[in-house]
Amino acid sequence: MHKGSCLCGAVRFSVSGHLKDPDACHCNICRKWSGHYLVSTDIPREALNIEGEENISWFQSSEKVRRGFCKTCGTNLFFDPVVETDWTAVSMGAFDGPTDVKTHIHIFVSQKGDYYDITDGLPQNER
C-alpha cells in the first residue's frame, strides 16, 4: 500500500498494489502546471482511494485531460483523461515515503525547457 497527500493534508490518497515505473513529461502544459517537468505514474482507478475529494479542484487543461489539485494549498495531484480509460496518473511528488520505483522514460522532450538538460541516459520520446 502506498500513501500520499497534498501539502496541507486536505487531500489524502492510497494506492493498493505495486506502482508502475513513472514517466517524466516535459510538455508545455505539464511544465506550467508543475513548475518544471512532471513525473507521474498511471494507477488503475480501482486501486486508487481518495479521501477529501471535496477538496480537489479540477481544471480541464485540454480536450482530453483534466488535472486535479488541492483547493487549499494548490498541490498538483492527479492527471485524469476525460476519455474512457481505467486509469488516473498520480504525481510522484505527492507520495509519502519510498515508492520503490524509478523513472523509466522522458516524454514530450521536443517541448522541454531550455534551462535544463536531460542527462540521465533514459529513453527520450519527442512526444
Summary of the structure (lengths in Angstrom):
residues: 127
radius of gyration: 14.2
end to end distance: 31.5
largest distance: 40.5
contacts: 343
relative contact order: 0.26
helix: 15%
strand: 39%
